[in-house]
């Protein structure tokens, strides 16, 4: 596994969310905010994040909306 490979990072974040939801949520949030990932992967990460930590997902959505306005 290579930490710089987007697919590997996404899979690792999903596995991490299963064993440590708090750290997995942070990993998924970083994927959602990373333009290196394709839109489909970012969307899937956002959906998984909402399942793992709805509050963190809502916070990330609000930050993304503010970022897009600038």
N, C-alpha and C positions, 0 to 999 in steps of 0.2 A: 504494500500500500504506500502511496506517495501523497504526502500532505498537500502538495501543490496541485494535484490532479483534482479538478472540481468534482468529478464523479465519486472519487474516493472520499473526499471531504464530506459530501452529502451522505454517503452510506455510513461513514463513521459517526456523523451527527445523529443519524437515526438510531444506530446501535447505542450510542451514549444516552440518548433520551430514554431508552428502555431501562437502563441500569441506574442512571442518575438524571432524573428529569430536570433539575435546575441547571446542570452543566449542559445537558442536551439542548435545553431551550436556548441557552446563550449561543451554542454552536449553530443552531438553526437560524437564530436571529442574525448572526453574522453572515450567513449564506443569503438570507433575504435581502440584506443591504449591499451585497457584493455584486457589482456589475460584471464581474468575471464569469458569473454563472448565466446560463441561458434563461430566458424568461420562464420557460416551463418548469425548470428546476427550482427557480426562485419562488414560483407560485406554489409548487408542491411543498417546499420548505415552509412557506407561510401557513399553509393548511395544517401541516404537522405541528408547527409551533402553536397554532391556535388550540390544537388538541392537548398539547403538553402543558402550556402555560397561557391561558387566555388573556390574562392581564398584560403579560409581556408582549404578546402579539398585538394587543390594542395600542400599547405604548409605541411599538415599532411602526404601526400604521399611522399613528398621529405624527410621528417624526418624519416619516416618508412624505406625508402630505405637506408638511411645512417645508421640507427640503425642495419639493417640486414647485412651490410657489415662488421661491427665490430666483 
